[in-house]
Amino acid sequence: MSEIVCLCKGISEDTIVEAIKNGAKSVEEVKEATGATTGFCKGGRCKGKIEELIKEN
């Protein structure tokens, strides 16, 4: 199992990378595809990691 990136929603790195591979090119598109950044902290804890994953993939 991969690391949990979005702690509020329990969304894993694998799920986010899959969304990126399926065409998500921004944090907003990853949000729409996975629900990441929609939890209590509104992306305060995971936005940076999502941006990093977008750049890497």
N, C-alpha and C positions, 0 to 999 in steps of 0.2 A: 504494500500500500504506500502511496506517495504522501508527501508532506501536506498537511492542511494549510492552505494559503489564506482563505477567508474563514477566520475563526468563528465569526458570528453565524455564518450559514453552513459551516462545515464543508466547504468546497475545496477539493484537493487540487494539487498542482497538475495531476494527470487530466482532470476535467477541464481545467483552464487551457492547458496545452492543446487538448483535443479541439476546443472551441477555436483556438488560434489557427490550428491546422485546417479547420473547416471554414476559415475566412475572416474571423474576427481580427480586425487590425487596430483597434483602439480599446481603451478601458471601457468605454460606453458599449461597444459591440460585445466585449466579453461579458459585461453586465447583463445585456439582453439575452445572451446565449446561456448563461450559467446562474445568474442571480447574485454573483459576487458583487460586493460593494453595496448591497441593499440591506444589510443588517444594521444592528444597533449603532455601530461606529461609522456607518456611511462611507466605508473605504479607508478610514483613517489608518487602519493597521495593514491592509492588503494592497492598496492601490500601487504603492511603490514596487512590490513584488510582481504584480500583474504587468506593470510597465516593463519591468526587467524581462519577464517571460516573453512579452511581445517582441522586444528587441532581439532576444536570443532565437526565437522561432520564426 
